[in-house]
C-alpha cells in the first residue's frame, strides 16, 4: 500500500511539478517512512511554491527536526506560526508553539 501511495504521489509531482500539494503529500509520506532528507527536499519545494502553506511549513519543520536540523526547524516553525495567525488559525499556531517549546 505504501509503495502504491508513493508511486501515486511521485506521478502527481511529475505531472504537476508547480503544484505544492503533490510535493507536500510526497514529503509527508517520506517523513512517515523516516526518509528525512528526501522529505525535507519535497516539503521545501512545497513551501517555496506556496510560502503561505502553513501545514506544509509545520511538516517541513518536523522533517528538519527529525533530520537533525534544529535551527532550521525552529525558523520554519516560527514562519508556520506567523502564517497560521495571518490565516486566522489559532489552534494551528498553538500546535506550533508546542513544537517550538519541545525544542527548548
C-alpha positions as CSV (number, residue, x, y, z in Angstrom):
1,X,0.0,0.0,0.0
2,X,2.8,2.5,0.9
3,X,4.6,1.8,-2.3
4,X,1.5,2.4,-4.2
5,X,0.9,5.7,-2.4
6,X,4.5,6.8,-3.1
7,X,4.1,5.9,-6.8
8,X,0.9,7.9,-6.9
9,X,2.4,11.0,-5.3
10,X,5.6,10.8,-7.4
11,X,3.3,10.7,-10.5
12,X,1.4,13.7,-9.2
13,X,4.7,15.6,-8.7
14,X,5.9,14.6,-12.2
15,X,2.6,15.7,-13.9
16,X,2.2,18.9,-11.8
17,X,5.7,20.0,-10.7
18,X,4.5,23.5,-9.9
19,X,1.7,22.3,-7.6
20,X,2.6,22.4,-3.9
21,X,0.1,19.7,-3.0
22,X,2.0,16.8,-4.7
23,X,5.3,17.8,-3.1
24,X,3.6,18.1,0.3
25,X,1.9,14.7,0.0
26,X,5.1,13.0,-1.1
27,X,7.1,14.8,1.6
28,X,4.7,13.8,4.3
29,X,4.8,10.2,3.2
30,X,8.6,10.2,3.1
31,X,8.6,11.7,6.6
32,X,6.4,8.9,7.9
33,X,8.9,6.5,6.3
34,X,11.7,8.2,8.1
35,X,13.3,9.2,4.8
36,X,14.1,12.6,6.2
37,X,16.5,14.1,3.6
38,X,14.0,13.3,0.8
39,X,11.1,14.6,2.9
40,X,12.9,17.8,3.5
41,X,13.5,18.2,-0.2
42,X,9.9,17.8,-1.3
43,X,8.5,19.8,1.6
44,X,10.9,22.6,0.9
45,X,9.7,22.7,-2.7
46,X,6.0,22.8,-1.5
47,X,6.7,25.8,0.8
48,X,8.7,27.5,-1.9
49,X,5.8,27.1,-4.4
50,X,3.3,28.3,-1.7
51,X,5.0,30.3,1.1
52,X,1.7,30.7,2.9
53,X,1.1,26.9,3.1
54,X,1.1,26.6,6.9
55,X,0.5,22.9,7.1
56,X,3.5,22.3,4.8
57,X,5.6,24.6,6.9
58,X,4.7,22.6,10.1
59,X,5.5,19.3,8.4
60,X,8.8,20.7,6.9
61,X,9.7,21.7,10.5
62,X,9.1,18.2,11.6
63,X,11.2,16.8,8.8
64,X,14.0,19.2,9.6
65,X,13.9,18.3,13.3
66,X,14.0,14.6,12.5
67,X,16.9,15.2,10.2
68,X,18.9,17.0,13.0
69,X,18.5,20.5,11.6
70,X,17.2,22.1,14.7
71,X,17.9,25.7,13.9
72,X,16.2,25.4,10.5
73,X,13.2,23.6,12.2
74,X,12.8,26.5,14.7
75,X,12.9,29.1,11.9
76,X,10.4,27.1,9.8
77,X,8.0,26.6,12.7
78,X,8.2,30.4,13.5
79,X,7.2,31.1,9.9
80,X,4.4,28.5,10.2
81,X,3.1,30.1,13.4
82,X,3.1,33.5,11.7
83,X,1.2,32.1,8.6
84,X,-1.3,30.4,10.9
85,X,-2.0,33.6,12.8
86,X,-2.3,35.5,9.5
87,X,-4.8,32.9,8.2
88,X,-6.8,33.1,11.5
89,X,-5.9,29.5,12.6
90,X,-5.1,30.0,16.3
91,X,-5.3,26.2,17.0
92,X,-2.5,25.6,14.5
93,X,-0.5,28.4,16.0
94,X,-0.9,26.8,19.4
95,X,0.3,23.5,18.0
96,X,3.4,25.1,16.6
97,X,4.1,26.9,19.9
98,X,4.1,23.4,21.5
99,X,6.6,22.1,18.9
100,X,8.8,25.2,19.5
101,X,8.6,24.6,23.2
102,X,9.8,21.0,22.7
103,X,12.9,22.3,21.0
104,X,13.7,24.2,24.2
